[in-house]
Amino acid sequence: MTPTSTAVDELDLSNCDREPIHQLGRVQHFGYLVAISMDWIIQHVSANIAEIFGSDPDALLGVPLAEVLPQSAMHTIRGKLQLLSPNDGSERIFGADILGNGRRYDVAVHISTSSIIIEFEPMVEHALGNGNPGSLIKAMIARIQRSETTDALFNECVRQLRAVTGFDRVMLYRFSDSGSGAVVAEALNRDLESFFGLNYPATDIPRQARRLYIRNRVRIISNVKAEDVDVVPATNPSGEPLDLSLSVTRAVSPIHIEYLKNMGVSASFSISIVIDDKLWGLFALHHYSPRHLSMEMRSTMELFGQVISLVIEGRLAKEMRVIEEAARDVHDRVVGRLVATSPTMEELVGFADDFRELIPCDGFAVWTKDFVRTIGQCPFPDDMPGITRFLNRAAASRIYATDELSSVYPKAHEFTGRAAGLLAIPISRSPRDYLIFFRKEIVETVNWAGRPDEKPVEFGPNGPRLTPRKSFEAWQETVRDKSRPWSASELKAAEALRVSILEVLLRFNEEAERQQNLATQRQELLIAELNHRVRNILSLMRALVVQSRTSAKSVDDFSAIIGGRIQALARAHDQITDDKYQAQSLRSIIQTEIEAYVGHKVTRVHLNGPPVLVEAKTFSTLALVFHEMVTNSAKYGALSDSLGEIDIVWRVDENDSCEIRWRESGGPAVQPPSRRGFGTTIIERSIPHDLGGEVSIEYHLAGVRGRFLLPPQSFWLADETNSNSPLPGEEGTALTHDATQTLVDARLAGKSALIVEDNMIISLDAEQMLLDNGAARVLTAMSVKEAKRIVEGETLDVALLDVNLGGETSFALAPVLKQRGVPFVFVTGYGEKLDLPEEVDREVEAIKKPFAADQLIAALDRALTRNTR
């Protein structure tokens, strides 16, 4: 019957991917195979097994292996099996007199599903460097590692392999992401034509073959003309063929044999290079006459492949690290400029040169609010709306990159000459705004080892199939409509830039827009601001929790670390908002952290410097830095004992920068930290990153010394004429911390308190604070109604009222409590000054969330004091 054209049309270059090459049911001519069950009964044998066992297959099948092999051989094989897991490689025995008849064999043992497969090969002598495989590999790797460049390393690898194995041609074949590959290094006999630089299509090595190359790292084909040997029976009683994926003697696919014959190759050997569990490349060894390597030599080369995979991975990682470090330096410089200028989205085009230095391109565009600004070689403005609509279909908040835009966006064919590749960074969600990098078309000539699509159709007993191509002469293909690909390091740089713009820059622009529209959109803007702040707070809290856990030794220690850092931020926030976001003194920032953490040891910290006012926007940064310095000193430094002291001195230097010197003395001997924790990162990187300043920390035996440099734009000197007046935050305190606490404890002792709070966790936290500070009884309520019932039926001494109780406020409780003479304090989560109703006494105090125990107790104490006057 003449096959129809339809059958031919259905064939394509991927048909080879479906060939079950691991279940061919044959072994190569040099091998012998015995498959046994888990209870050591022979299930399958190779048809040539009589050559070593003296019995035909029919006489062996179903027989216990112990009746065929001596007890010593059984013991050796069982020992090797002890080292194996199912489907996890094979164990080898070299030069064993397995039958006790003086004939030596190399043996490989592995487990395949429910069978144990034992393979035998007659031992072949090969020189292995004084008979020691380890010495041979060590010598080869030593020579290879002396190579200075990656290309030189590749060339030395193939040279060493050719010298050791004696094959006519040794190639290093590297795969691309598409599955095709290229010869990147080659060593060969001088009479042979070079394949160096030639490309091979993905279809030359089918997908299932790639999987086997990962599982079975070496593969020998000693003679393409030799007849393979059948495994009998072909299937088990369930009708399933034997899985030979991990077999060392497994026969070769007829299609691959035909491929090698078409190349004129008589024998081949391959060594897999696996990096990150992926097939990165192959060493392909070709010989133009039959050539066999012993199992011991093949095992040695398998070890070489594993070691050289690590060497190549290390070299590639080092190269990537150098590239990424350079990109990071550019990124930091670019982001530093962005932070300093805080541009709007529309003004980002002014940073085109910086962005193009970070991500090289031929054209750059900023698309914002349905308007485009371009620099360099880009599509025309009329093309941009269509491109952005295409980008809008991509995943939100992810960069998108392609080096062949026309393959996914057909209209790009109209401007391929101007832009063939695209990388887009989304910088907002709604509307979608983008930074877009374009690369022009590069017309490239690719040299293939023969036409990749030249696989004729042949008809056999199983119908039509694609055969390997018969020509391997160099064939050139001209590739158009593509740009230079975007590298992995460029994609990482793009992602880092996206995060920086969203988290560092756009918040300023969004805030500016909110302020501009405040008069007409106040309610909407308040909601947007709330969402924005909550996201930032949650992100910051998550970062503090994740980064702080490594330095905590216990749950209590972890709680203390987190609580301290959160309170440091809260104190800085209070200092800002209490004076309507005005500048505050440097002294107050440092003194607040000292008083909050070290208590009575505050007298051992000496502050000295001119009246420096710090910009409000730098408060959080400085608060966290000095919080970490104070806590470190209290844990490990001068404040960790009863003798040490700290001198903190600041001055304005000749460059108009504020230099702060931190010097500890008199404490225990200091040792540099053994590891770098999150606290150290905050100290060393916050001021340079957020303020553009400098930080250096030195760990002297006598005490820690630190130097912090604030740039001129982050501070100024107060008016010298008023320098004798205390600056904000510099007022003296009449009582020491211990004296104040003693007084508070005395006033709260035995008191009954009411907490009105709709959040159970906050309510429980406040309740514990009151009980810990002497209160005898604490009652709680979640609503005004419930609180009134308690006030009317109980005797109370003091009350704590959360302003916002969900659908109502606690202001209605003020007259009831005042009538009964119960002093009270409000708690609020609002950042601005609390607007109290007219019926509430102006002297009633309000504290802000999050509050620490000392803040809460001090506020209640003041309320109790006012009530006794």
HELIX and SHEET records of a PDB file:
HELIX    1   1 SER A    5  ASP A    9  1                                   5    
HELIX    2   2 ASN A   15  ARG A   18  5                                   4    
HELIX    3   3 ILE A   21  GLN A   23  5                                   3    
HELIX    4   4 ALA A   50  PHE A   53  1                                   4    
HELIX    5   5 PRO A   57  LEU A   60  1                                   4    
HELIX    6   6 LEU A   65  GLU A   67  5                                   3    
HELIX    7   7 GLN A   71  LEU A   81  1                                  11    
HELIX    8   8 PRO A  133  GLN A  145  1                                  13    
HELIX    9   9 THR A  150  THR A  165  1                                  16    
HELIX   10  10 ALA A  202  ASP A  204  5                                   3    
HELIX   11  11 ARG A  207  ARG A  215  1                                   9    
HELIX   12  12 PRO A  254  MET A  263  1                                  10    
HELIX   13  13 MET A  295  THR A  341  1                                  47    
HELIX   14  14 GLU A  346  PHE A  351  5                                   6    
HELIX   15  15 ALA A  352  LEU A  358  1                                   7    
HELIX   16  16 PRO A  381  ASP A  383  5                                   3    
HELIX   17  17 MET A  384  ASN A  392  1                                   9    
HELIX   18  18 LEU A  405  VAL A  408  1                                   4    
HELIX   19  19 PRO A  410  PHE A  415  5                                   6    
HELIX   20  20 ALA A  488  SER A  500  1                                  13    
HELIX   21  21 ILE A  501  LEU A  505  3                                   5    
HELIX   22  22 LEU A  506  GLN A  516  1                                  11    
HELIX   23  23 ARG A  522  SER A  548  1                                  27    
HELIX   24  24 ARG A  549  SER A  551  5                                   3    
HELIX   25  25 VAL A  555  ASP A  578  1                                  24    
HELIX   26  26 LEU A  586  VAL A  598  1                                  13    
HELIX   27  27 GLY A  599  ARG A  604  5                                   6    
HELIX   28  28 ALA A  616  THR A  618  5                                   3    
HELIX   29  29 PHE A  619  TYR A  636  1                                  18    
HELIX   30  30 ALA A  638  SER A  640  5                                   3    
HELIX   31  31 PHE A  678  SER A  686  1                                   9    
HELIX   32  32 ILE A  687  LEU A  691  3                                   5    
HELIX   33  33 PRO A  712  SER A  714  5                                   3    
HELIX   34  34 GLU A  720  ASN A  722  5                                   3    
HELIX   35  35 HIS A  737  LEU A  748  1                                  12    
HELIX   36  36 MET A  760  ASP A  772  1                                  13    
HELIX   37  37 VAL A  784  GLY A  793  1                                  10    
HELIX   38  38 SER A  810  ALA A  812  5                                   3    
HELIX   39  39 LEU A  813  GLN A  819  1                                   7    
HELIX   40  40 ALA A  853  ASN A  867  1                                  15    
SHEET    1   A 7 ARG A  26  VAL A  27  0                                        
SHEET    2   A 7 VAL A 229  VAL A 232 -1                                        
SHEET    3   A 7 ILE A  42  SER A  46 -1                                        
SHEET    4   A 7 TYR A  32  SER A  37 -1                                        
SHEET    5   A 7 SER A 115  PRO A 122 -1                                        
SHEET    6   A 7 TYR A 105  SER A 112 -1                                        
SHEET    7   A 7 SER A  90  ALA A  96 -1                                        
SHEET    1   B 6 ASN A 199  TYR A 200  0                                        
SHEET    2   B 6 GLY A 181  LEU A 188 -1                                        
SHEET    3   B 6 ARG A 169  PHE A 175 -1                                        
SHEET    4   B 6 LYS A 278  HIS A 287 -1                                        
SHEET    5   B 6 ALA A 267  ILE A 275 -1                                        
SHEET    6   B 6 VAL A 218  ILE A 221 -1                                        
SHEET    1   C 5 PHE A 371  GLY A 376  0                                        
SHEET    2   C 5 GLY A 363  THR A 368 -1                                        
SHEET    3   C 5 TYR A 434  ARG A 439 -1                                        
SHEET    4   C 5 GLY A 421  PRO A 426 -1                                        
SHEET    5   C 5 TYR A 400  THR A 402 -1                                        
SHEET    1   D 2 GLU A 444  ALA A 449  0                                        
SHEET    2   D 2 ALA A 474  VAL A 479 -1                                        
SHEET    1   E 2 VAL A 457  GLY A 460  0                                        
SHEET    2   E 2 GLY A 463  LEU A 466 -1                                        
SHEET    1   F 3 GLN A 584  SER A 585  0                                        
SHEET    2   F 3 VAL A 612  VAL A 614 -1                                        
SHEET    3   F 3 PHE A 715  LEU A 717 -1                                        
SHEET    1   G 5 VAL A 605  ASN A 608  0                                        
SHEET    2   G 5 GLU A 645  VAL A 652  1                                        
SHEET    3   G 5 CYS A 658  SER A 665 -1                                        
SHEET    4   G 5 GLY A 703  LEU A 710 -1                                        
SHEET    5   G 5 GLU A 694  HIS A 700 -1                                        
SHEET    1   H 5 ARG A 777  ALA A 781  0                                        
SHEET    2   H 5 SER A 752  VAL A 756  1                                        
SHEET    3   H 5 VAL A 798  ASP A 802  1                                        
SHEET    4   H 5 PHE A 824  THR A 828  1                                        
SHEET    5   H 5 ALA A 846  LYS A 848  1                                        
END                                                                             
